[in-house]
């Protein structure tokens, strides 16, 4: 396994392992609250920020983060405006993000190749700056989840009860959206904007099959994501495959196997 001794692959593993903790963790909160499409929306908006970053010569992930954060605030504002039709906020912001990204692509035809790597992932090109950003996001997410675990648990399963008990629901909704934006912005160079939602949602889907409690779900999503990230990267390195796609396909394989096992046990 000579590839393990290469510096670019070591950086890829470190970045992948870090994202393998934060992405499924935030994805679990989104899935349980039936807001799984927020990840897809913020990923598309992030690409518009990445495109602008290339256009004006600013660190692309930083611009993607700014756009994702702005989108997360906009989604929360629209969710309050359309309480009965909360999914409208996701559709509106996603449409705007895709339209803006398309516009920026036409303005910067010379960097379209670079932006494409953010669409499908380019984990082998991670540099030290990227790892610092990903590491910082990981620390922030884990700290906030640890600090507000009880509040997030209550909000996730019964938002109305949380509000009645005096929990600042608006603050925690914004916090979850902001943390998700941070994770997605850090993830798009690893698995790509088009695949990042899989890392957010598929581990959560797996946990719904086998976990029996909320704490078990948290452990399950992280373990499954790490297995897929490490296994996918190893397979991609050995057989020269697309790393982001390998990770996502391995996640889907794990989900299919768990569903088959569950069906087999019932029979």
Secondary structure, 3 states (H helix, E strand, C coil): CHHHHCHHHHHHHHHHHHHHHHHHHHHHHHHHCCCCHHHHHHHHHHHHHHHHHHHHCCCHHHHHHHHHHHHHHHHHHHHHHCCCCCHHHHHHHHHHHHHHHHHHHHHCHHHHHHHHHHHHCCHHHCCHHHHHHHHHHHHHHHHHHHHCHHHHHHHHHCHHHHHHCCCCHHHHHHHHHHHHHHHHHHHCCCCCCCCHHHHHHHHHHHHHHHCCCHHHHHHHHHHHHHHHHHHHHHHHHHHCCCHHHHHHHHHHHHHHHHHHHHHHHHC
